[in-house]
């Protein structure tokens, strides 16, 4: 089954991603023109907590990304997001950078702490707030 | 036809020969979502991220093909 017809993909796939409005905590795509590695480094340095996700906090495009954002919001921690669906080049490079093939990816203090599974484990064990601060 | 579940099981068993591997469908999700449990001594002393990274690393190629998402549970045999 393709990515297009799986139930975790919640948004209308016909929506043009370029027309989706940025949410207030979102780093705009194409941020900085330097090479991809430099861009990754700049993005993760732009906030203590950065989530690379599908969509943004207002319009997450995947159930896992939505879930991760929800857990961070639950703890009232400030964070920024980056929509990897709008930046295929960065999306590919990030998989190598963090040695992690899926999204969301959560970075705290410029270090990757995990994807949705690890966020869930931290959340359930009560360690997430500490991990985010 | 080889199912994705058995394909992933084979990859994990080949990569972690001493591990106990359990792969199944993710409840409420499509066929390209899997739940993976790996219990192995190689995880001893590693943080959660490093443990998951070890599993993710051997599945990298599959994520570019027919695998969309996984839920991973890692453990060490003594921890159980």
Backbone of each chain as ProteinMPNN parsed JSONL, in Angstrom:
{"seq_chain_A": "XXXXXXXXXXXXXXXXXXXXXXXXXXXXXXXXXXXXXXXXXXXXXXXXXXXXXXXXXXXXXXXXXXXXXXXXXXXXXXXXXXXXXXXXXXXXXXXXXXXXXXXXXXXXXXXXXXXXXXXXXXXXXXXXXXXXX", "coords_chain_A": {"N_chain_A": [[0.851, -1.202, 0.0], [0.543, 2.21, -0.777], [2.015, 5.326, 0.323], [0.149, 7.205, -0.069], [-2.484, 6.228, 0.335], [-2.773, 5.542, 3.0], [-4.131, 5.18, 6.306], [-3.006, 6.815, 8.225], [-2.271, 9.097, 7.145], [-3.517, 12.121, 7.311], [-4.364, 14.508, 6.167], [-5.997, 16.177, 3.413], [-4.906, 14.925, 0.437], [-4.936, 16.312, -1.933], [-4.56, 18.938, -1.448], [-2.562, 21.666, -2.175], [0.663, 21.717, -1.134], [2.278, 23.957, -1.108], [0.553, 26.022, -0.807], [-0.424, 25.898, 1.692], [-0.829, 27.588, 4.68], [1.735, 28.987, 6.731], [2.307, 27.928, 10.064], [2.468, 29.674, 13.213], [4.743, 28.946, 14.613], [6.461, 27.943, 12.804], [9.308, 27.163, 10.86], [10.12, 28.689, 7.902], [10.072, 26.985, 4.69], [13.055, 26.312, 2.806], [14.568, 27.998, 4.174], [17.398, 29.81, 4.644], [20.031, 29.824, 2.289], [22.315, 28.336, 2.021], [24.383, 25.325, 1.722], [22.904, 22.008, 2.056], [23.624, 20.615, 4.437], [24.571, 22.679, 6.049], [22.231, 24.093, 6.25], [20.62, 22.31, 7.703], [21.997, 22.375, 10.118], [21.679, 25.05, 10.84], [18.912, 25.21, 11.108], [18.373, 23.43, 13.235], [19.626, 24.808, 15.188], [18.091, 26.971, 15.571], [16.138, 26.965, 17.47], [15.5, 25.755, 20.777], [14.0, 23.425, 20.868], [13.263, 21.576, 18.086], [11.129, 20.343, 15.613], [11.188, 18.184, 12.972], [8.891, 17.528, 10.598], [5.915, 16.118, 9.004], [4.018, 18.367, 7.446], [2.645, 21.024, 9.489], [2.289, 22.4, 12.884], [-0.362, 23.268, 12.973], [-1.537, 22.063, 10.772], [-0.884, 19.096, 10.675], [0.416, 16.5, 8.603], [0.422, 13.825, 8.959], [-0.287, 11.105, 11.092], [1.591, 10.373, 13.026], [3.335, 12.523, 13.212], [1.532, 14.426, 14.106], [0.855, 13.391, 16.593], [3.292, 13.532, 17.99], [3.764, 16.336, 18.061], [1.556, 17.037, 19.591], [2.203, 15.949, 22.1], [4.361, 17.525, 22.865], [3.15, 20.013, 22.985], [1.422, 19.517, 25.052], [3.074, 19.705, 27.241], [3.565, 22.343, 27.245], [5.851, 23.436, 26.117], [8.037, 25.544, 24.34], [8.482, 25.376, 20.843], [9.834, 24.815, 17.531], [8.847, 24.1, 14.158], [9.609, 22.192, 11.193], [8.681, 21.707, 7.92], [9.096, 18.875, 6.245], [7.981, 17.849, 3.98], [7.856, 19.838, 2.178], [10.364, 20.205, 1.363], [12.185, 18.321, -0.227], [14.894, 17.776, -0.67], [16.232, 18.46, 1.703], [14.929, 16.705, 3.343], [15.88, 14.154, 2.503], [18.602, 14.471, 3.096], [18.545, 14.822, 5.83], [17.816, 12.349, 6.833], [20.169, 10.929, 6.586], [21.853, 12.517, 8.119], [20.848, 12.29, 10.742], [20.788, 9.638, 10.985], [18.395, 8.205, 10.749], [15.483, 6.945, 9.429], [12.811, 7.874, 9.269], [10.004, 10.182, 9.827], [8.141, 11.955, 12.341], [11.098, 13.798, 13.493], [12.701, 14.658, 16.409], [14.539, 17.297, 17.704], [16.567, 18.353, 20.349], [18.336, 20.885, 21.868], [20.009, 20.812, 19.631], [20.458, 18.158, 19.26], [19.349, 15.025, 18.15], [16.592, 13.525, 19.634], [14.791, 11.562, 19.154], [12.173, 9.719, 17.405], [8.6, 9.419, 16.971], [7.969, 7.103, 18.513], [9.918, 7.015, 20.587], [9.394, 9.449, 21.781], [6.842, 8.866, 22.739], [7.447, 6.866, 24.609], [8.983, 8.32, 26.411], [7.107, 10.2, 27.192], [5.12, 8.613, 28.396], [6.547, 7.547, 30.514], [6.944, 9.715, 31.987], [9.165, 11.286, 31.565], [9.411, 13.105, 29.575], [9.144, 15.954, 29.687], [11.459, 16.71, 31.026], [13.33, 15.837, 29.17], [12.904, 17.644, 27.171], [13.759, 20.031, 28.06]], "CA_chain_A": [[0.0, 0.0, 0.0], [1.398, 3.387, -0.902], [1.896, 6.364, 1.355], [-0.995, 8.05, -0.408], [-3.783, 5.785, 0.822], [-2.753, 4.948, 4.337], [-5.04, 5.912, 7.188], [-2.314, 7.742, 9.1], [-2.119, 10.354, 6.433], [-4.818, 12.652, 7.669], [-4.804, 15.675, 5.418], [-6.447, 15.974, 2.048], [-3.686, 14.923, -0.365], [-5.027, 17.197, -3.096], [-4.177, 20.296, -1.059], [-1.226, 22.04, -2.634], [1.464, 22.003, 0.063], [2.838, 25.309, -1.17], [-0.468, 27.014, -0.466], [-0.773, 25.782, 3.101], [-0.245, 28.702, 5.42], [2.686, 28.654, 7.776], [1.82, 28.178, 11.413], [3.298, 30.725, 13.792], [6.021, 28.442, 15.129], [7.072, 27.159, 11.743], [10.443, 27.708, 10.125], [9.695, 28.603, 6.5], [10.905, 26.111, 3.87], [14.064, 27.004, 2.031], [15.29, 28.802, 5.164], [18.831, 29.901, 4.373], [20.344, 29.281, 0.965], [23.581, 27.593, 2.029], [24.214, 23.914, 1.364], [21.91, 21.315, 2.872], [24.131, 20.314, 5.767], [24.567, 23.949, 6.792], [20.828, 24.422, 6.518], [20.174, 21.468, 8.822], [22.62, 22.886, 11.346], [21.038, 26.325, 11.184], [17.533, 24.966, 11.542], [18.322, 22.845, 14.582], [20.152, 25.789, 16.14], [17.21, 28.13, 15.619], [15.282, 26.857, 18.641], [15.922, 24.664, 21.663], [13.286, 22.226, 20.415], [12.857, 21.661, 16.684], [10.523, 19.106, 15.114], [11.075, 17.987, 11.53], [7.648, 16.766, 10.539], [5.11, 16.237, 7.793], [3.046, 19.417, 7.721], [3.035, 21.881, 10.609], [1.479, 22.131, 14.088], [-1.787, 23.498, 12.7], [-1.99, 21.076, 9.801], [0.022, 17.953, 10.52], [0.02, 15.686, 7.451], [0.657, 12.425, 9.283], [-0.718, 10.855, 12.464], [2.737, 10.295, 13.928], [3.785, 13.904, 13.425], [0.495, 15.07, 14.911], [0.972, 12.852, 17.935], [4.513, 14.085, 18.59], [3.507, 17.748, 18.333], [0.588, 17.079, 20.68], [2.871, 15.663, 23.371], [5.176, 18.694, 23.222], [2.2, 21.056, 23.361], [0.891, 19.131, 26.361], [4.005, 20.176, 28.264], [3.708, 23.801, 27.122], [7.233, 23.777, 25.789], [8.151, 26.249, 23.066], [9.219, 24.594, 19.842], [9.65, 25.199, 16.144], [8.696, 22.944, 13.28], [10.052, 22.343, 9.806], [7.881, 20.791, 7.103], [10.012, 18.195, 5.317], [7.269, 17.562, 2.734], [8.066, 20.956, 1.269], [11.801, 20.336, 1.12], [12.639, 16.942, -0.455], [16.356, 17.688, -0.583], [16.574, 18.441, 3.116], [14.356, 15.469, 3.879], [16.831, 13.083, 2.225], [19.857, 14.737, 3.804], [18.325, 14.685, 7.269], [17.815, 10.912, 7.144], [21.572, 10.559, 6.749], [22.409, 13.32, 9.216], [20.436, 11.793, 12.056], [20.78, 8.182, 10.924], [17.023, 7.856, 11.13], [14.815, 7.034, 8.12], [11.406, 8.304, 9.262], [9.631, 11.432, 10.483], [8.877, 13.118, 12.826], [12.363, 13.721, 14.217], [12.719, 15.744, 17.39], [15.874, 17.732, 18.119], [16.633, 19.219, 21.529], [19.716, 21.372, 21.962], [20.687, 20.412, 18.396], [20.67, 16.716, 19.206], [18.143, 14.26, 17.898], [16.241, 12.673, 20.779], [14.062, 10.399, 18.675], [10.949, 9.874, 16.638], [7.368, 9.362, 17.751], [8.028, 6.008, 19.498], [10.723, 7.407, 21.744], [8.61, 10.499, 22.426], [5.765, 8.184, 23.477], [8.018, 6.19, 25.784], [9.366, 9.373, 27.36], [5.857, 10.796, 27.683], [4.451, 7.672, 29.29], [7.333, 7.327, 31.727], [7.026, 10.994, 32.694], [10.487, 11.884, 31.396], [9.475, 13.946, 28.375], [9.388, 17.372, 30.004], [12.888, 16.831, 31.331], [14.079, 15.646, 27.924], [12.679, 18.786, 26.286], [14.238, 21.281, 28.663]], "C_chain_A": [[0.882, 1.246, 0.0], [1.139, 4.371, 0.23], [0.611, 7.16, 1.175], [-2.31, 7.573, 0.218], [-3.702, 5.118, 2.188], [-3.518, 5.825, 5.308], [-4.341, 6.918, 8.095], [-2.082, 9.079, 8.433], [-3.458, 11.074, 6.519], [-5.291, 13.798, 6.794], [-5.249, 15.292, 4.011], [-5.242, 16.04, 1.109], [-3.743, 15.842, -1.586], [-4.673, 18.644, -2.754], [-2.749, 20.564, -1.524], [-0.403, 22.489, -1.437], [1.993, 23.431, 0.064], [1.831, 26.368, -0.727], [-0.88, 26.951, 1.006], [-0.081, 26.902, 3.867], [0.731, 28.209, 6.475], [1.996, 28.827, 9.129], [2.872, 29.044, 12.104], [4.657, 30.226, 14.282], [6.791, 27.677, 14.067], [8.236, 27.897, 11.087], [10.094, 27.586, 8.64], [10.616, 27.705, 5.673], [11.9, 26.923, 3.055], [14.88, 27.956, 2.885], [16.79, 28.712, 4.928], [19.201, 29.183, 3.073], [21.608, 28.428, 0.918], [23.352, 26.107, 1.734], [23.393, 23.178, 2.431], [22.379, 21.036, 4.296], [24.126, 21.576, 6.644], [23.143, 24.343, 7.158], [20.297, 23.611, 7.693], [20.715, 22.038, 10.13], [21.982, 24.202, 11.797], [19.632, 26.112, 11.732], [17.507, 24.414, 12.965], [18.888, 23.796, 15.636], [19.18, 26.946, 16.354], [16.234, 28.089, 16.792], [15.776, 25.682, 19.483], [15.275, 23.344, 21.233], [12.827, 22.434, 18.969], [12.305, 20.299, 16.243], [10.512, 19.132, 13.584], [9.891, 17.052, 11.324], [6.999, 16.873, 9.17], [3.989, 17.216, 8.086], [3.556, 20.334, 8.813], [2.09, 21.658, 11.788], [-0.012, 22.33, 13.848], [-2.346, 22.445, 11.767], [-0.989, 19.94, 9.638], [-0.496, 17.038, 9.401], [0.209, 14.201, 7.709], [0.326, 12.241, 10.756], [0.425, 10.839, 13.464], [3.278, 11.693, 14.243], [2.811, 14.638, 14.337], [0.625, 14.669, 16.382], [2.168, 13.455, 18.682], [4.325, 15.55, 18.976], [2.561, 17.892, 19.536], [1.238, 16.863, 22.038], [3.719, 16.844, 23.827], [4.259, 19.823, 23.692], [1.618, 20.785, 24.738], [1.774, 19.679, 27.487], [4.268, 21.681, 28.171], [5.137, 24.249, 26.847], [7.247, 24.476, 24.426], [8.944, 25.401, 22.08], [8.974, 25.182, 18.459], [9.519, 23.939, 15.298], [9.272, 23.25, 11.905], [9.337, 21.271, 8.985], [8.757, 20.141, 6.027], [9.311, 17.826, 3.996], [7.509, 18.657, 1.701], [9.539, 21.121, 0.899], [12.419, 18.95, 0.938], [14.155, 16.767, -0.287], [16.798, 17.588, 0.873], [16.072, 17.157, 3.781], [15.326, 14.3, 3.695], [18.1, 13.25, 3.057], [19.709, 14.502, 5.307], [18.324, 13.218, 7.707], [19.234, 10.411, 7.387], [22.159, 11.238, 7.985], [22.102, 12.699, 10.579], [20.431, 10.271, 12.104], [19.417, 7.621, 11.333], [16.14, 8.022, 9.889], [13.388, 7.578, 8.11], [11.217, 9.647, 9.969], [8.345, 11.217, 11.271], [10.244, 12.779, 13.426], [12.423, 14.93, 15.138], [14.162, 16.032, 17.812], [15.75, 18.635, 19.336], [18.093, 19.6, 21.72], [20.574, 20.824, 20.827], [21.02, 18.927, 18.325], [19.339, 16.011, 19.026], [17.819, 13.406, 19.12], [15.383, 11.488, 20.355], [12.885, 10.756, 17.798], [9.746, 9.696, 17.546], [7.38, 8.272, 18.834], [8.739, 6.408, 20.776], [10.012, 8.52, 22.509], [7.5, 9.883, 23.291], [6.298, 7.53, 24.75], [8.394, 7.201, 26.859], [8.128, 9.978, 28.014], [5.217, 9.883, 28.732], [5.226, 7.441, 30.583], [7.529, 8.635, 32.505], [8.354, 11.712, 32.527], [10.546, 12.918, 30.285], [9.812, 15.405, 28.685], [10.867, 17.614, 30.273], [13.72, 16.741, 30.047], [13.982, 16.861, 27.003], [13.274, 20.079, 26.835], [15.703, 21.213, 29.081]], "O_chain_A": [[1.874, 1.299, 0.726], [0.173, 4.251, 0.983], [0.059, 7.711, 2.128], [-3.155, 8.388, 0.589], [-4.489, 4.221, 2.489], [-3.558, 7.047, 5.166], [-4.996, 7.782, 8.678], [-1.74, 10.066, 9.084], [-4.423, 10.674, 5.868], [-6.494, 14.038, 6.686], [-4.916, 14.222, 3.501], [-4.616, 17.093, 0.989], [-2.714, 16.12, -2.203], [-4.505, 19.476, -3.645], [-1.846, 19.763, -1.282], [-0.71, 23.497, -0.801], [2.137, 24.043, 1.122], [2.208, 27.468, -0.324], [-1.586, 27.827, 1.504], [1.119, 27.126, 3.708], [0.556, 27.129, 7.039], [1.204, 29.75, 9.319], [4.012, 29.139, 11.65], [5.613, 30.998, 14.358], [7.662, 26.866, 14.379], [8.156, 29.092, 10.801], [9.802, 26.487, 8.168], [11.82, 27.665, 5.926], [11.633, 28.06, 2.666], [15.774, 28.639, 2.388], [17.371, 27.63, 5.011], [18.736, 28.075, 2.805], [21.93, 27.859, -0.124], [22.212, 25.695, 1.519], [23.217, 23.663, 3.549], [21.619, 21.202, 5.25], [23.733, 21.543, 7.811], [22.89, 24.863, 8.245], [19.614, 24.142, 8.569], [19.989, 22.167, 11.116], [21.775, 24.428, 12.989], [19.221, 26.756, 12.697], [16.724, 24.867, 13.8], [18.658, 23.615, 16.831], [19.406, 27.801, 17.21], [15.57, 29.087, 17.074], [16.387, 24.743, 18.972], [15.915, 22.293, 21.234], [12.083, 23.371, 18.679], [12.921, 19.257, 16.465], [9.892, 20.007, 12.979], [9.887, 15.923, 11.814], [7.458, 17.61, 8.297], [3.103, 16.924, 8.889], [4.762, 20.417, 9.043], [1.189, 20.823, 11.708], [-0.836, 21.64, 14.448], [-3.475, 21.986, 11.934], [-0.328, 19.824, 8.606], [-1.703, 16.829, 9.272], [0.162, 13.4, 6.776], [0.619, 13.11, 11.576], [0.255, 11.243, 14.614], [3.628, 12.0, 15.383], [3.22, 15.38, 15.231], [0.517, 15.499, 17.284], [2.063, 13.835, 19.848], [4.681, 15.958, 20.082], [2.75, 18.763, 20.385], [0.872, 17.514, 23.017], [3.794, 17.138, 25.02], [4.554, 20.505, 24.674], [1.352, 21.713, 25.502], [1.28, 20.066, 28.547], [5.084, 22.226, 28.915], [5.567, 25.312, 27.295], [6.565, 24.059, 23.49], [9.949, 24.786, 22.437], [8.031, 25.944, 18.247], [10.004, 22.867, 15.66], [9.404, 24.408, 11.509], [9.382, 20.085, 9.313], [9.111, 20.773, 5.032], [9.979, 17.523, 3.007], [7.381, 18.429, 0.499], [9.91, 22.067, 0.203], [13.099, 18.452, 1.836], [14.623, 15.73, 0.183], [17.623, 16.748, 1.231], [16.722, 16.606, 4.669], [15.564, 13.54, 4.634], [18.604, 12.292, 3.644], [20.639, 14.039, 5.968], [18.771, 12.887, 8.806], [19.476, 9.585, 8.267], [22.862, 10.618, 8.783], [22.97, 12.597, 11.445], [20.111, 9.678, 13.134], [19.313, 6.7, 12.143], [16.052, 9.124, 9.347], [12.805, 7.73, 7.036], [12.126, 10.171, 10.612], [7.535, 10.368, 10.897], [10.51, 11.64, 13.81], [12.223, 16.068, 14.713], [14.899, 15.135, 18.22], [14.939, 19.56, 19.359], [18.975, 18.741, 21.731], [21.719, 20.422, 21.037], [21.765, 18.488, 17.449], [18.341, 16.352, 19.66], [18.667, 12.649, 19.592], [15.254, 10.517, 21.101], [12.634, 11.921, 17.491], [9.866, 9.81, 18.765], [6.869, 8.481, 19.935], [8.252, 6.183, 21.883], [10.025, 8.538, 23.739], [7.255, 10.319, 24.415], [5.693, 7.623, 25.818], [8.164, 6.982, 28.048], [8.1, 10.233, 29.218], [4.828, 10.33, 29.811], [4.632, 7.17, 31.627], [8.191, 8.66, 33.542], [8.644, 12.651, 33.269], [11.584, 13.541, 30.063], [10.657, 16.012, 28.027], [11.447, 18.595, 29.808], [14.689, 17.478, 29.868], [14.854, 17.087, 26.164], [13.289, 21.101, 26.15], [16.241, 22.19, 29.602]]}, "seq_chain_B": "XXXXXXXXXXXXXXXXXXXXXXXXXXXXXXXXXXXXXXXXXXXXXXXXXXXXXXXXXXXXXXXXXXXXXXXXXXXXXXXX", "coords_chain_B": {"N_chain_B": [[3.591, -15.263, -2.305], [5.996, -13.204, -0.786], [5.448, -11.758, 2.322], [5.451, -8.426, 3.711], [5.849, -8.43, 6.434], [7.176, -10.907, 6.889], [9.423, -10.506, 5.385], [10.676, -8.342, 6.696], [11.074, -9.535, 9.166], [12.953, -11.498, 8.464], [15.131, -9.893, 7.679], [15.765, -8.62, 10.092], [16.353, -10.817, 11.737], [18.557, -11.821, 10.44], [20.316, -9.728, 10.775], [20.505, -9.431, 13.507], [21.515, -11.964, 14.911], [21.412, -13.248, 17.421], [19.231, -12.31, 18.636], [15.863, -12.017, 19.917], [13.234, -11.831, 17.835], [10.295, -10.171, 16.902], [7.76, -9.543, 14.747], [4.934, -7.774, 13.675], [1.672, -6.736, 12.423], [0.712, -3.253, 12.661], [-1.698, -2.194, 14.85], [-4.79, -1.079, 13.603], [-3.717, 0.239, 11.456], [-2.404, 0.562, 8.063], [-1.045, -2.011, 5.82], [1.622, -1.372, 5.481], [2.622, -0.519, 7.844], [4.336, -1.472, 10.687], [4.755, -3.371, 13.729], [7.501, -3.801, 15.748], [9.433, -5.95, 17.666], [12.374, -6.308, 19.398], [14.562, -8.22, 21.186], [17.569, -8.213, 22.71], [20.982, -8.825, 23.704], [22.746, -7.015, 22.674], [21.81, -4.505, 23.053], [22.431, -3.745, 25.544], [23.493, -1.362, 27.883], [23.106, 0.729, 26.155], [21.488, 3.811, 25.225], [17.989, 4.644, 24.775], [17.577, 5.868, 22.279], [19.871, 5.076, 20.798], [19.47, 2.338, 20.793], [17.094, 2.082, 19.284], [18.061, 3.196, 16.961], [19.849, 1.296, 16.049], [18.131, -0.699, 15.167], [16.593, 0.712, 13.274], [18.571, 1.31, 11.464], [19.204, -1.034, 10.007], [16.942, -1.286, 8.575], [16.746, 0.759, 6.87], [16.834, 0.754, 3.985], [14.422, -0.418, 3.365], [12.583, 1.476, 4.061], [12.701, 3.191, 1.989], [11.377, 1.82, 0.154], [8.801, -0.356, 0.388], [8.014, -0.007, 3.025], [6.407, 1.949, 5.458], [6.071, 2.956, 8.126], [7.214, 2.209, 11.453], [6.731, 0.746, 14.681], [8.743, 0.573, 17.342], [9.972, -1.659, 19.794], [12.444, -2.121, 21.98], [14.462, -4.32, 23.907], [16.457, -5.735, 26.554], [17.42, -9.084, 27.231], [17.758, -9.563, 29.99], [16.468, -7.492, 31.165], [13.797, -7.929, 30.978]], "CA_chain_B": [[4.321, -13.999, -2.262], [6.591, -12.868, 0.496], [4.804, -10.597, 2.923], [6.375, -7.437, 4.275], [6.16, -8.885, 7.791], [8.208, -11.95, 6.887], [10.639, -9.905, 4.833], [11.308, -7.557, 7.759], [11.534, -10.502, 10.165], [14.192, -12.097, 7.954], [16.209, -8.901, 7.722], [16.146, -8.403, 11.486], [16.981, -12.033, 12.268], [19.887, -11.927, 9.834], [21.156, -8.659, 11.315], [20.695, -9.66, 14.948], [21.36, -13.42, 14.982], [21.11, -13.788, 18.748], [18.09, -11.591, 19.209], [14.519, -12.537, 19.757], [12.591, -10.853, 16.961], [8.862, -10.357, 16.733], [7.217, -8.513, 13.861], [3.518, -7.949, 13.38], [1.021, -5.53, 11.911], [0.365, -2.219, 13.63], [-3.155, -2.207, 14.963], [-5.512, 0.078, 13.093], [-2.982, 0.913, 10.385], [-2.323, -0.214, 6.831], [-0.057, -3.098, 5.767], [3.004, -0.891, 5.46], [2.961, -0.101, 9.195], [4.638, -2.685, 11.433], [5.256, -3.302, 15.102], [8.714, -4.606, 15.798], [10.029, -6.133, 18.997], [13.683, -6.96, 19.339], [15.175, -8.393, 22.493], [18.941, -8.658, 22.451], [22.022, -8.337, 24.621], [23.516, -5.929, 22.056], [21.255, -3.222, 23.49], [22.886, -3.462, 26.911], [24.325, -0.175, 28.064], [22.784, 1.768, 25.183], [20.287, 4.598, 25.468], [16.835, 4.286, 23.953], [17.793, 6.332, 20.903], [20.863, 4.213, 20.152], [18.84, 1.026, 20.588], [16.19, 2.187, 18.138], [18.869, 3.494, 15.782], [20.4, 0.023, 15.562], [17.063, -1.375, 14.425], [16.271, 1.55, 12.116], [19.687, 1.29, 10.528], [19.153, -2.186, 9.09], [15.687, -1.208, 7.798], [16.838, 1.98, 6.06], [16.497, 0.529, 2.577], [13.001, -0.774, 3.252], [11.778, 2.694, 4.171], [12.651, 3.822, 0.67], [10.535, 0.979, -0.698], [7.391, -0.569, 0.74], [7.731, 0.16, 4.45], [6.111, 3.35, 5.725], [6.33, 3.33, 9.512], [7.327, 1.106, 12.399], [6.739, 1.049, 16.116], [9.824, -0.301, 17.819], [10.172, -1.922, 21.22], [13.674, -2.856, 22.18], [14.71, -4.692, 25.29], [17.541, -6.701, 26.75], [16.826, -10.276, 27.84], [17.773, -9.502, 31.447], [15.573, -6.413, 31.59], [12.392, -8.358, 30.837]], "C_chain_B": [[4.817, -13.722, -0.845], [5.881, -11.646, 1.084], [5.854, -9.66, 3.503], [6.81, -7.874, 5.678], [7.28, -9.919, 7.79], [9.525, -11.416, 6.33], [11.405, -9.144, 5.927], [11.847, -8.479, 8.858], [12.871, -11.109, 9.743], [15.37, -11.137, 8.051], [16.713, -8.731, 9.154], [16.856, -9.625, 12.064], [18.382, -12.217, 11.706], [20.843, -10.906, 10.442], [21.47, -8.852, 12.793], [20.503, -11.145, 15.25], [20.96, -13.937, 16.365], [19.842, -13.195, 19.36], [16.79, -12.378, 19.064], [13.719, -11.468, 19.022], [11.115, -11.184, 16.797], [8.3, -9.211, 15.89], [5.748, -8.79, 13.573], [2.913, -6.665, 12.857], [0.743, -4.523, 13.019], [-1.152, -2.118, 13.666], [-3.772, -0.93, 14.404], [-4.813, 0.814, 11.967], [-2.906, 0.001, 9.155], [-1.136, -1.187, 6.857], [1.395, -2.636, 5.819], [3.433, -0.289, 6.799], [3.197, -1.364, 10.023], [5.046, -2.392, 12.866], [6.419, -4.278, 15.216], [9.203, -4.703, 17.237], [11.347, -6.865, 18.832], [14.247, -7.015, 20.753], [16.572, -8.969, 22.277], [19.91, -8.084, 23.461], [22.815, -7.179, 24.008], [23.005, -4.553, 22.487], [21.755, -2.813, 24.878], [23.785, -2.243, 26.955], [24.038, 0.946, 27.089], [21.537, 2.532, 25.603], [19.189, 4.172, 24.503], [17.035, 4.67, 22.487], [18.762, 5.422, 20.163], [20.286, 2.824, 19.875], [17.94, 1.055, 19.358], [16.974, 2.423, 16.846], [19.455, 2.217, 15.179], [19.371, -0.723, 14.709], [16.741, -0.615, 13.138], [17.325, 1.402, 11.028], [19.587, 0.134, 9.529], [17.891, -2.145, 8.219], [15.661, -0.015, 6.843], [16.323, 1.796, 4.636], [14.997, 0.279, 2.398], [12.104, 0.464, 3.335], [11.724, 3.464, 2.856], [11.79, 3.004, -0.287], [9.126, 0.842, -0.114], [7.05, -0.42, 2.215], [7.504, 1.638, 4.755], [6.472, 3.754, 7.161], [6.446, 2.1, 10.393], [7.166, 1.631, 13.821], [7.734, 0.053, 16.71], [9.798, -0.431, 19.332], [11.458, -2.703, 21.339], [13.803, -3.212, 23.657], [15.936, -5.59, 25.351], [16.945, -7.88, 27.499], [16.762, -10.202, 29.359], [16.753, -8.508, 31.988], [14.118, -6.855, 31.674], [11.797, -8.806, 32.163]], "O_chain_B": [[4.13, -13.98, 0.143], [5.736, -10.624, 0.414], [6.994, -10.053, 3.75], [7.969, -7.715, 6.063], [8.218, -9.83, 8.583], [10.604, -11.829, 6.755], [12.621, -9.286, 6.062], [12.923, -8.245, 9.409], [13.798, -11.222, 10.546], [16.467, -11.522, 8.454], [17.918, -8.701, 9.403], [17.839, -9.491, 12.793], [19.281, -12.704, 12.392], [22.032, -11.179, 10.607], [22.545, -8.491, 13.269], [19.466, -11.547, 15.777], [20.256, -14.941, 16.475], [19.446, -13.551, 20.47], [16.651, -13.262, 18.219], [13.546, -10.352, 19.512], [10.742, -12.337, 16.58], [8.366, -8.048, 16.289], [5.373, -9.92, 13.261], [3.566, -5.622, 12.848], [0.56, -4.898, 14.177], [-1.802, -1.974, 12.631], [-3.314, 0.172, 14.709], [-5.252, 1.889, 11.56], [-3.291, -1.167, 9.203], [-0.334, -1.185, 7.791], [2.289, -3.41, 6.16], [4.47, 0.368, 6.887], [2.335, -2.242, 10.055], [5.597, -1.338, 13.181], [6.314, -5.439, 14.821], [9.366, -3.699, 17.931], [11.412, -7.918, 18.197], [14.389, -5.993, 21.425], [16.734, -10.063, 21.735], [19.695, -7.002, 24.007], [23.485, -6.44, 24.729], [23.694, -3.55, 22.304], [21.534, -1.688, 25.326], [24.718, -2.111, 26.163], [24.652, 2.009, 27.174], [20.645, 1.984, 26.25], [19.43, 3.439, 23.544], [16.709, 3.906, 21.578], [18.502, 5.038, 19.022], [20.58, 2.215, 18.847], [18.009, 0.174, 18.501], [16.609, 1.923, 15.782], [19.546, 2.076, 13.96], [19.701, -1.299, 13.672], [16.631, -1.203, 12.062], [17.016, 1.372, 9.837], [19.856, 0.312, 8.341], [17.787, -2.885, 7.241], [14.694, 0.196, 6.111], [15.497, 2.567, 4.149], [14.392, 0.707, 1.416], [11.015, 0.5, 2.761], [10.827, 4.277, 2.632], [11.507, 3.438, -1.404], [8.351, 1.798, -0.118], [5.916, -0.68, 2.616], [8.307, 2.485, 4.363], [7.11, 4.786, 7.375], [5.841, 1.067, 10.107], [7.431, 2.797, 14.112], [7.568, -1.161, 16.585], [9.625, 0.55, 20.055], [11.552, -3.829, 20.85], [13.316, -2.497, 24.533], [16.387, -6.13, 24.341], [16.05, -7.695, 28.324], [15.82, -10.717, 29.963], [16.244, -8.65, 33.1], [13.308, -6.231, 32.359], [10.63, -9.195, 32.216]]}, "name": "protein", "num_of_chains": 2, "seq": "XXXXXXXXXXXXXXXXXXXXXXXXXXXXXXXXXXXXXXXXXXXXXXXXXXXXXXXXXXXXXXXXXXXXXXXXXXXXXXXXXXXXXXXXXXXXXXXXXXXXXXXXXXXXXXXXXXXXXXXXXXXXXXXXXXXXXXXXXXXXXXXXXXXXXXXXXXXXXXXXXXXXXXXXXXXXXXXXXXXXXXXXXXXXXXXXXXXXXXXXXXXXXXXXXXXXX"}
